Amino acid sequence: MTYLLRKMESAFGWAVVAGGFGLLFGALSVPVYLVSGGWAFAFSWWVSGLPYDLLHCAGNFAMTLILYKPCRNVLSKARILLT
């Protein structure tokens, strides 16, 4: 997904993407618990982790808004040095 959005330069847009990844954090782990414990275990584990996922989403969103420009500047300078 980030490869498809690599030309996007909006800090808010990247914050939404980062927040989405934070929100999906628990869902990305469900396949492991599905195999090891079954549907009921995977679903209950995901639901019990939703409060953490919401905090993870908010934290990713806020940190991306704060750090987007400094990180973008450093990475663009590093790209110039490497080419």
Beta strands, then each sheet from edge to edge (+ up, - down):
end
